[in-house]
Amino acid sequence: MTKIDELTKFLSEKFNTANFKFSHNFGDDVLEIPKEQIAPVLRYFRETGKFDFLMDICGVDYPNRPKRFDVVYHLFSSREGARLRIKAQVGEGESVESALPIWRGADWFEREAYDMFGIKFAGHPNLKKILTHHQFVGHPLRKDYEADHQQACTESLPISFDSSENDNGDILNENLVPINIGPSHPAMHGTLRVMAELDGETIVRAACEIGYLHRCFEKMAETHPYNQVIPYTDRLNYCSAPMNNVGYCKTVERLMGVEIPPKAQAMRVILCELSRIIDHIISVGTGGVDLGALTAFFHLFTYREKVYTLFEKLCGARLTVAMTRVGGMAQDAPEGWFDDVLTFCKEMRAGVDEISKLMIDNKIFIKRTQGVCPVTAQEAIAWGYTGPLLRASGVNLDLRKTTPYYGYDALNFDVPVGTSGDIYDRYLVRIEEMKQSIRIVEQVCKNPPGGDFTIRDKGIVLPEKKDVYGNIEGLMNHFMLVIKGLRPPAGEIYDATEAANGELGFYLVSDGSANPYRLKVRPPCFAIYQSFPHVVKGAMLADAIATVASMNVIAGELDR
């Protein structure tokens, strides 16, 4: 029995599936249903445990269709590693029932679909803009909205709160102290604004305002050829840029049915694990700064700079690198590069032990983090947590183990899992993950595969410079590929990788042209940060600063 047959039988026990359309395209299971059935089907999946994660909700605009929008839900089963995409058509002015009562994590995803497309979700208590500012007119991801139509914001909103948090909504309590934390507060990195009401130093309620670094990534992807999107992915999580390159190219390659060479896979694994290390360095280091541990931050950045030097040797860039290409890597590793990586691993292993002594074993750090703002496993799943924060809450889920790719199943490494989900456990998990990444990198670098660093398909990969300048075939191949661009088949796909902060997913819709028709990013910290007002409620103001640091919110991927 196929997965589709199994799913059909499962749903037919409760629903009349005559209007349900099942399909299996490009390796993805897809279920298309009437919009009236969305909430009942989602609830059934959740209550039966068939799918425990709601990973993403997004919209797609088809302006020439009677029902203009697709509302798309991506579900995931941590038990089986299975995924399901559910789609429903919604017309202009129509609404679909909110999934918020089923999964708390639906909150910001539905607000984003409303903001970007104007899709309405009936029953959502706080359906208002989230990425664009309050003066913005229109819905920017609609096909009839011009990509260069910019709208400036001239004034900020006063302190306000979501109606879902308190029946009084925006009405401030005169007995409490309203306060802005950010965006200019150092702990908010210039990109986050938290509005809070305090009783002394205790947070009674809080709300987040985001969008300060919204760069229109998804809109720009629709106006650029596939390979030209790669530099834009660098600017998602710029603290671990290669992981974004890899996630995007892996998605396009799956849609095109391309398998990259073993050497390219090995190089991508090395880059991803080095990126995981330096991303955790940012999280642990800046988290220490927010708690007063400045020395650890400077010490950690020594190792981050060493990784930048390895990136520079490979491609000439340090922070935003654009190292991958659809089909493999941009270029081969220089002579001795793998040995340089192994040398770094030895240094980093000693460095991690020093980090533990400076921070994790520090009594002050322990008292500021242990038992502070814990999140249970059930809460983490409901909010859509993935990555280190989910594992800190006691859920053993890592895509490198659950749905292995690039040979991770052949590598020997462990997945650290916490127990309490507090701030201390989050840092413990990240420290241990750094050690495991070193193990992975060493295994790959000690015996790197031979062969080419990219496929040699003339319709996908540019020829080498010597061929462009040396023969007419190479010149014409280069010319045609630049002019025509990559042409993946028409269709859609969702692919995900285990990035440093959790599941980094790309939902790609192709119409067969040279540009993506729709490219939706599922950023890990978007789902995580929406829980912040709930997590810090009742905690001290200083604990809120420690919490946002432990969440490792990267505004580049949060706002996109």
C-alpha positions in Angstrom: 0.0 0.0 0.0 1.4 3.4 -1.0 1.4 6.4 1.3 -1.3 8.0 -0.7 -3.5 4.8 -0.4 -2.8 4.7 3.3 -3.7 8.4 3.7 -6.9 8.0 1.6 -8.0 5.1 3.8 -7.2 7.0 7.0 -9.2 10.0 6.0 -12.1 8.0 4.5 -12.8 6.7 8.0 -14.0 10.2 9.1 -14.6 12.3 6.0 -16.4 12.0 2.6 -13.3 12.1 0.4 -15.2 12.5 -2.9 -14.0 16.1 -3.2 -10.4 15.3 -1.9 -7.7 15.1 -4.5 -4.6 13.1 -3.6 -1.3 13.2 -5.6 2.4 12.3 -5.3 4.5 14.8 -7.2 8.3 15.1 -7.1 8.4 12.9 -4.0 5.9 15.0 -2.0 2.5 13.8 -0.8 -0.2 16.4 -1.6 -3.8 16.7 -0.6 -6.1 19.2 -2.2 -9.4 19.8 -0.4 -12.2 22.4 -0.2 -11.4 25.2 2.2 -14.4 24.3 4.4 -12.6 21.0 5.3 -9.2 22.6 6.2 -9.8 23.0 9.9 -11.6 19.6 10.4 -8.8 17.7 8.6 -6.0 19.5 10.4 -7.7 18.8 13.7 -8.2 15.2 12.9 -4.5 14.8 12.0 -3.4 16.5 15.2 -5.8 14.7 17.5 -4.9 11.3 16.1 -1.2 12.0 16.2 -0.8 11.3 12.5 1.0 14.6 12.1 2.2 16.4 15.2 3.9 19.5 13.6 2.4 22.3 11.6 5.6 23.5 9.9 4.3 26.3 7.7 1.3 28.1 6.2 1.6 30.2 3.1 -0.2 31.6 0.1 0.3 31.4 -3.6 -1.3 33.9 -6.0 -2.9 32.8 -9.3 -4.6 36.1 -10.5 -6.2 34.5 -13.6 -8.0 31.8 -11.7 -11.6 32.1 -10.4 -10.4 31.3 -6.9 -7.3 33.4 -6.9 -5.3 32.0 -4.0 -3.9 28.7 -2.8 -3.6 28.4 1.0 -0.8 25.8 1.6 -0.2 23.9 4.9 2.9 21.8 5.5 2.6 19.1 8.1 5.3 16.8 9.5 5.3 13.7 11.6 8.2 13.4 13.9 7.4 9.7 14.5 7.5 8.6 10.9 9.5 11.4 9.3 6.6 11.8 6.8 5.4 15.1 5.3 2.1 16.2 3.8 1.2 19.3 1.9 -2.5 20.3 2.2 -3.9 22.9 -0.3 -7.2 24.7 -0.6 -8.3 27.3 -3.1 -9.7 30.6 -1.6 -11.3 33.4 -3.7 -10.8 37.1 -3.3 -12.8 38.3 -0.2 -13.3 34.7 1.0 -11.9 33.3 4.2 -10.6 30.0 5.5 -11.0 28.9 9.2 -8.0 29.7 11.3 -5.8 26.8 12.5 -4.8 28.7 15.6 -7.1 26.7 17.9 -5.4 23.5 16.6 -1.7 24.6 16.5 -0.6 27.7 18.4 2.2 28.1 15.9 -0.4 29.0 13.2 -0.5 32.5 14.6 2.2 34.4 12.8 2.1 32.2 9.7 -1.6 33.2 9.1 -0.8 36.8 9.8 2.0 36.6 7.2 -0.3 35.1 4.6 -2.8 37.9 5.3 -0.2 40.6 5.2 1.5 39.4 2.0 -1.7 38.3 0.0 -4.8 39.5 1.9 -6.0 36.0 2.6 -8.4 36.1 5.6 -8.5 33.5 8.3 -11.8 33.4 10.1 -11.5 33.3 13.9 -8.0 34.6 14.1 -8.1 37.0 17.1 -5.3 39.3 15.9 -5.3 39.2 12.0 -3.2 42.3 11.2 0.0 43.2 9.4 3.2 41.6 10.7 6.1 42.1 8.2 5.0 45.3 6.4 4.4 48.5 8.5 1.1 49.9 9.5 1.1 52.6 6.8 1.7 50.1 4.0 -1.1 49.9 1.4 -1.6 46.6 -0.5 -0.3 43.1 -0.4 3.2 42.8 -1.8 3.4 39.2 -2.8 0.4 39.5 -5.1 1.4 39.2 -8.7 0.0 42.6 -9.6 2.1 44.4 -7.0 5.2 45.8 -8.6 8.5 44.7 -7.0 10.0 48.2 -7.0 6.9 49.9 -5.4 8.4 50.9 -2.1 6.4 52.6 0.7 8.2 54.5 3.5 7.0 54.5 7.1 7.0 57.9 8.7 5.9 57.2 12.3 6.0 54.3 14.8 3.0 52.7 16.5 2.4 53.4 20.2 2.8 50.5 22.7 0.1 48.0 22.0 -0.7 44.3 22.7 -2.3 41.5 20.8 -6.0 41.0 21.6 -5.3 37.2 22.0 -3.2 37.9 25.0 -5.7 40.1 26.9 -9.3 41.0 26.3 -8.4 44.7 26.8 -6.2 44.6 23.7 -4.5 47.9 23.2 -5.9 49.4 26.4 -3.0 50.0 28.8 -3.3 49.3 32.5 -2.7 52.5 34.4 -1.4 50.6 37.4 1.4 49.0 35.3 4.5 50.5 33.6 4.5 50.3 29.8 8.0 49.9 28.3 9.7 49.5 24.9 12.6 47.0 24.7 14.3 47.7 21.4 14.7 48.1 18.6 17.6 50.3 19.8 18.3 48.2 22.9 21.6 46.4 22.4 20.1 43.0 23.2 17.5 43.5 20.4 20.3 44.0 17.8 18.5 47.0 16.2 15.9 44.8 14.6 13.4 43.7 17.2 10.9 45.6 19.3 9.3 44.2 22.4 6.5 46.1 24.1 5.8 45.1 27.7 3.8 46.1 30.8 5.7 45.7 34.0 4.6 45.2 37.6 7.8 46.3 39.2 10.3 44.1 37.2 7.8 41.4 36.5 6.4 41.1 32.9 2.6 41.1 33.0 2.2 40.9 29.3 4.3 41.5 26.2 4.0 41.7 22.5 6.5 41.6 19.6 6.8 43.9 16.6 9.0 42.6 13.7 9.7 43.7 10.2 12.5 46.1 10.8 14.7 44.1 8.4 12.1 43.0 5.9 14.0 42.9 2.5 11.4 41.3 0.3 13.4 38.1 -0.3 10.5 36.1 -1.6 9.3 38.9 -4.0 12.9 39.4 -5.3 13.2 35.6 -5.9 10.3 35.9 -8.4 12.1 38.5 -10.4 15.5 36.8 -10.7 16.8 33.6 -12.4 17.3 30.6 -10.2 21.1 30.9 -9.8 20.8 34.7 -9.1 18.7 33.9 -6.1 21.6 32.2 -4.3 23.3 35.5 -3.1 19.9 36.5 -1.6 19.8 33.3 0.4 23.1 34.4 2.1 21.2 37.2 3.7 18.6 35.0 5.4 20.6 33.7 8.4 23.8 35.6 7.7 25.4 34.0 10.8 25.5 30.7 8.9 25.2 31.7 5.3 26.3 28.5 3.6 23.4 26.6 5.2 21.0 28.8 3.3 22.8 28.3 0.0 22.7 24.5 0.5 19.0 24.4 1.5 17.9 26.4 -1.5 20.1 24.6 -4.1 19.0 21.2 -2.6 15.4 22.2 -3.2 15.9 23.2 -6.8 18.0 20.1 -7.5 15.2 17.9 -6.1 12.7 19.6 -8.4 15.0 19.0 -11.4 15.8 15.4 -10.4 19.5 16.2 -10.0 21.9 14.3 -7.8 25.1 16.1 -7.1 28.5 14.3 -7.1 29.8 12.7 -3.8 32.5 15.3 -3.5 30.0 18.2 -3.7 27.9 16.5 -1.1 30.9 16.1 1.2 31.9 19.8 0.7 28.3 20.9 1.5 28.3 18.8 4.7 31.6 20.3 5.8 30.3 23.8 5.1 27.0 23.2 6.9 28.7 21.8 10.0 31.3 24.6 10.1 28.4 27.0 9.8 26.5 25.3 12.6 29.6 25.8 14.8 29.9 29.5 14.1 26.1 30.1 14.4 26.2 28.5 17.8 29.2 30.7 18.6 27.0 33.7 17.9 24.2 32.4 20.0 26.3 31.4 23.0 28.7 34.4 22.7 26.0 37.2 22.3 23.9 35.4 24.9 26.8 35.7 27.3 27.2 39.4 26.4 23.5 40.0 27.3 24.2 38.5 30.7 27.5 40.3 31.2 30.0 37.7 30.1 31.9 39.9 27.6 35.2 38.0 27.8 33.6 34.8 26.4 32.2 36.7 23.4 35.7 37.9 22.4 37.2 34.5 23.0 34.6 32.8 20.9 34.9 35.2 17.9 38.5 34.1 17.6 37.2 30.7 16.4 34.5 32.3 14.2 37.2 34.3 12.4 39.2 31.1 11.8 36.1 29.6 10.0 35.7 32.8 8.0 39.3 32.3 6.8 38.5 28.8 5.7 35.5 30.2 3.7 37.8 32.8 2.2 40.3 30.2 1.0 37.4 28.3 -0.6 35.6 31.1 -2.4 37.2 34.5 -1.6 34.3 35.7 0.6 33.9 35.5 4.4 30.4 36.4 5.6 28.0 36.1 2.6 29.6 33.5 0.4 27.3 32.1 -2.3 29.4 29.0 -2.5 26.9 26.5 -3.9 25.4 26.3 -7.4 22.5 24.2 -8.7 24.3 21.0 -9.5 27.2 21.2 -7.0 29.7 23.8 -5.8 30.9 27.0 -7.4 34.5 25.7 -7.5 36.7 22.9 -6.1 38.5 23.1 -2.8 42.0 24.5 -3.1 45.0 22.2 -2.3 45.4 21.6 1.4 42.0 23.0 2.3 40.7 19.8 3.9 43.9 19.6 6.0 43.3 23.2 7.1 39.8 22.2 8.2 41.1 19.3 10.3 43.6 21.7 11.9 40.8 24.0 12.9 38.8 21.1 14.3 41.6 20.3 16.8 41.7 23.9 17.9 38.0 24.2 18.1 37.7 21.0 20.3 39.9 22.7 22.9 38.0 25.9 22.4 34.7 24.3 23.2 36.1 23.0 26.5 37.3 26.5 27.4 33.9 27.9 26.5 32.3 25.5 29.0 34.6 26.6 31.7 34.0 30.3 31.0 30.2 30.1 30.7 28.3 26.9 31.2 30.2 26.0 34.4 30.1 29.6 35.7 27.9 30.0 38.8 26.5 33.3 37.8 25.6 32.1 34.3 23.9 29.0 35.8 21.8 31.1 38.2 20.8 33.4 35.4 19.7 30.6 33.1 18.9 27.4 35.0 15.1 27.0 35.5 14.4 30.3 33.7 11.5 30.5 31.3 11.2 26.7 30.5 9.2 25.4 27.6 7.7 21.9 27.8 7.9 19.4 24.9 4.2 19.8 24.3 4.4 23.6 24.1 7.4 23.4 21.8 5.7 21.2 19.3 2.5 23.3 19.4 4.5 26.5 18.7 6.4 24.8 15.9 9.9 24.8 17.6 12.6 22.9 15.7 16.4 22.6 16.1 18.3 23.2 19.4 15.3 24.7 21.2 13.1 21.8 20.5 15.7 19.3 21.5 16.4 21.3 24.7 12.7 20.7 25.5 13.3 17.0 25.3 12.2 16.2 21.8 14.7 14.1 19.9 14.2 15.4 16.4 17.0 16.2 13.9 16.5 16.0 10.2 20.0 14.7 9.7 18.9 11.5 11.5 15.1 11.5 10.8 15.4 12.1 7.0 19.1 11.9 6.2 20.6 13.6 3.2 24.1 14.0 1.8 25.3 10.8 3.6 24.6 11.9 7.1 23.2 8.4 7.8 26.7 7.0 7.2 28.3 9.4 9.7 28.8 8.7 13.4 27.4 11.5 15.6 24.9 11.9 18.4 22.0 14.2 18.9 22.0 16.0 22.3 18.7 16.3 24.0 17.8 18.4 27.0 15.1 17.8 29.7 13.7 21.0 31.0 13.6 23.4 28.0 15.0 26.2 30.0 17.7 28.7 28.9 20.5 26.7 30.4 19.5 23.5 28.5 19.4 25.5 25.3 23.0 26.5 25.7 24.0 23.0 26.8 22.5 21.5 23.6 24.3 24.1 21.5 27.7 23.4 23.2 27.3 19.7 22.7 26.2 20.2 19.0 29.4 22.0 18.4 31.3 19.0 19.6 29.2 16.7 17.4 29.8 19.0 14.3 33.5 18.7 14.9 33.1 14.9 14.8 31.2 15.0 11.6 33.7 17.4 9.9 36.6 15.2 10.9 35.0 12.1 9.5 34.4 13.7 6.1 37.7 15.5 5.9 39.8 12.5 6.7 38.6 10.7 3.6 37.0 13.2 1.2 35.5 11.6 -2.0 37.3 12.1 -5.3 35.8 13.1 -8.6 34.2 16.4 -9.7 32.8 19.1 -7.6 29.7 19.6 -9.8 27.7 17.8 -12.4 28.5 18.6 -16.1 25.0 19.0 -17.5 25.2 21.8 -20.1 21.6 22.8 -19.4 22.3 23.4 -15.7 26.0 24.3 -15.1 28.1 27.0 -16.7 31.2 25.7 -18.5 34.6 26.4 -17.1 36.3 29.6 -18.2 38.9 27.8 -20.4 36.1 26.2 -22.4 34.2 29.6 -22.8 37.4 31.2 -24.1 38.8 28.2 -25.9 36.1 26.7 -28.1 32.8 27.7 -29.7 30.8 25.0 -28.0 31.7 26.3 -24.6 31.0 29.9 -25.6 27.6 29.0 -27.0 26.8 26.8 -24.0 27.6 29.8 -21.7 25.6 32.2 -23.8 22.5 30.1 -23.9 22.5 29.2 -20.2 23.0 32.9 -19.2 20.3 34.1 -21.6 17.8 31.2 -21.2 18.5 30.4 -17.5 17.7 27.2 -15.6 14.3 25.7 -16.6 13.1 23.3 -13.9 9.9 21.5 -14.9 6.5 23.0 -13.9 5.5 21.8 -10.4 6.1 22.4 -6.8 8.2 21.0 -4.0 9.0 21.5 -0.3 12.4 20.5 0.9 14.0 21.1 4.3 17.5 20.9 5.9 18.6 20.9 9.6 20.0 24.4 9.8 21.6 25.8 12.9 18.4 27.2 14.3 16.1 24.3 13.2 14.2 23.3 10.1 15.0 25.6 7.2 12.4 24.9 4.5 11.9 26.1 0.9 8.6 25.8 -0.8 9.2 26.2 -4.5 6.6 26.6 -7.2 7.8 26.5 -10.8 5.9 27.3 -13.9 8.7 26.1 -16.2 10.1 29.6 -16.7 13.6 30.9 -15.8 12.4 32.5 -12.5 10.7 30.8 -9.6 6.9 31.5 -9.7 6.8 31.4 -5.9 9.6 30.8 -3.3 8.5 30.6 0.3 11.0 30.3 3.1 10.2 28.5 6.3 12.7 30.3 8.7 13.3 28.4 11.9 13.2 31.4 14.3 9.9 32.8 12.9 8.0 30.0 14.6 10.1 30.2 17.7 10.0 33.9 18.3 6.2 34.1 18.1 6.1 32.3 21.4 8.2 34.9 23.1 5.4 36.9 24.8 3.9 33.7 26.2 7.3 32.3 27.4 8.3 35.5 29.3 4.9 36.2 30.8 5.4 36.3 34.6 9.2 36.4 34.3 11.5 39.2 35.3 12.6 41.8 32.7 16.2 40.6 32.9 14.9 37.0 32.1 13.3 38.3 28.9 16.7 39.6 27.7 18.2 36.2 28.5 15.3 34.4 26.7 15.5 36.3 23.4 19.3 35.7 23.4 18.7 31.9 23.9 16.2 31.9 21.0 19.0 33.1 18.7 16.6 35.3 16.6 18.3 36.3 13.4 16.3 39.1 11.8 17.5 38.3 8.3 15.5 35.1 8.3 12.8 36.3 10.7 11.7 39.2 8.5 13.2 38.1 5.1 
